[in-house]
Amino acid sequence: MKAMILAAGRGNRMRPLTDQVPKPLLEAGGRPLIQYHLERLAAADIRDIVINHAHLGEQIEAALGDGSRFGVRIRYSSEQTALETGGGIFKALPLLGPDPFLVINGDIWSDIDPIGLCLAGTDLAHLVLVDNPPHHPSGDFILTGGRVRAEGNRRLTFSGVGVYRPSLFAGCRPGAFALAPLLREAMAQGRVGGEHHRGHWLDIGTPERLAELDRHLRE
């Protein structure tokens, strides 16, 4: 399986930290955030990786190179302006190929193990959900019997880790667009599976959460 790390966001909530450094290269525990993803993917023997970038993207390429020192092979999908999650993945499809692929938001940290993440049957997506964090108490989706639905009670939060079939993007056109509407349409068709991860997960959306992660890793 190939993987894609989404790294094109501007990181406005992280300013002024992201004025000079792209968000994926901010450090916690003495390493850039994106390095944790690369190391976990390599440990799972997922070695072909696509990284998209926009804001200060040349710094990401300079820092990571071809990925060889992390035991992976990196190809880059450059965006002049960020294309949002859906548009960024759609632009990178030629690099990801015809088979299902893993996507990880670059601005999270977790101990989610990529090994075993896969699509069932004719599913278009498989999402990893987590308990709702304090900053997102209402959650995103419902998980029932391994199936993900858009509506209902006892909602969980989408972790930013998912496996997708390229046909999820059938009919899409180049440009900026969100991923969530495509997922909701697939849920309405009963073609989205999922699982509940109960381990460590953090959305690193603010300087305070970055500092929280830094303390956790150093401890």
Salt bridges, closest charged atoms under 4 A:
ASP19 OD1 - ARG10 NH2 3.25
ASP19 OD1 - ARG15 NE 2.66
GLU39 OE1 - ARG31 NH1 2.47
ASP45 OD1 - ARG47 NE 2.85
ASP48 OD1 - ARG73 NE 2.75
GLU61 OE2 - HIS53 NE2 2.72
ASP107 OD2 - LYS23 NZ 3.24
ASP111 OD1 - HIS197 NE2 2.67
ASP123 OD1 - ARG147 NH2 2.74
ASP131 OD1 - HIS196 NE2 2.80
ASP140 OD1 - HIS136 NE2 2.81
GLU195 OE1 - HIS126 NE2 2.74
ASP203 OD2 - HIS135 NE2 3.46
ASP203 OD2 - ARG209 NH1 3.45
ASP214 OD1 - ARG218 NE 2.98
